[in-house]
Amino acid sequence: MLKMIFTCFLAMAVPVAMLAQQGSDELKRRQAEIQREIDDLRSTLRATKKNTKAGLLQLSMVQRKLRLREQAINNINQQINVIEGTIEKSKSEISRLKGELDTLKMQYARSIVYAYKNRSNYDFLNFIFSASSFNDALRRVQYLRAYRLYREEQAANLKNTQVVYLDKIASLESSRKEKDAVLQKQEKQKTELVEEKKEKNEILSQLKAREKEISKELTSKQRADQKLKNAIKAAITKEINAAREKAAAEAKARELAEAAKAAEAAKAREREREREREREAAEAKARKAAEPEKTTATPPPIAKVEKPEPKKEVVAVKKPESVLEATPEGFRISGSFEGNKGRLPWPVEKGNVKIHFGTYSIEGTRLRGNNPGITLATDAGAVVRAVFEGEVSRIFDIDGNWSVLVRHGKYFTVYSNLSSVSVSKDQKVTGGQMLGRAAVNDDGNGEIEFLLMQENRNLDPEKWIRGK
């Protein structure tokens, strides 16, 4: 019985410990990922500071680093909570095990004393031979055997409980040491956070000093963005109109074909009815010629009533939401593109977001803007690749650099500020295929614009591409 209780205790304790360990391992894994990204950003930022003046890229990377640092601190807080929970559970289990251990020791001591007092063979034999009957003697022998097994089980249970008790004490001490180590990491992360906030303020001060210069750069970018948006809008509108005209022409052709088919079917039915009438007239004439003349008039033949053809059941077919999905291929690619939201690859192998999607402002300055996509800093001449299969819809020249518009059903991706292009209009491309190479910006650094659209509506590309 005691052995069964001890086994049940272990069965209950192990899953709880495993769950806590799994949660702790996941937090540590995520912490390592965050730290790797922080280290990568620090390295890139250090190189950027050496080669360029303070700009929006540096600010974006520092802001990203700050967000990651805050995530790291939050992750550590969660680790501390898990460890503290483990410590409290260990304390509770140690307290309970100590109570059980004390009880087992007391019971075992009593059994030892009893065994000592009745240790002679005479007492053993006297207990058996004093039985009132043979069956009673057998029961007494069984009792003595059971008592001996009980004492052995007591000793084993006491030993096992002692082992678990000592293991729990060691585990508690290990958890306390782990907590101390994590607290030290937390303090280090907080110190790093303070330093990075100082770094951010330094960059903001430098940007403030360069406000007029950066304002000119942003104004130039906005003019280029507007040219690009106008070109994209015209191209997509043309695509939509062409698809609409094609769909209308196909619908008209289907309508004419169905009308011609219906007319031919009507003519065929009329010809069949004419043949039936001729056959009936011939049969009537033959009957009349074969019969003798009668004074009474024969009744006219009963007209044959034609049953109307049963109407075909119309099966409702789901219509595409966009005219750009009117073809099976367009419908397939649109659905597949949507299914990969959040998992699309980056258009460049090495890149950092310099300016995010949508409206933005630089704190401490009057600099404002609205980005139709995301601006990616990368190596000059870096290979730019299609993020998904599709068809090259248009290739533009914007201020001396190239832009490629790729259609994916009702979705479009745009790769702008390319120094060269390696595809042509109407060419089918696969995901990961090279489209061209990144050009440089006014500072001489590699940079591209990446836009993602659903027809003429701009979407946030960062919600569609996978995280680093």
Helices and strands as residue ranges (DSSP letters): H 2-51, H 56-117, H 121-129, H 134-209, H 211-290, G 323-325, H 328-339, E 352-355, E 358-361, E 368-371, E 374-377, E 383-385, E 390-398, E 401-408, E 411-421, E 428-429, E 434-440, E 446-454, E 457-459, G 461-463
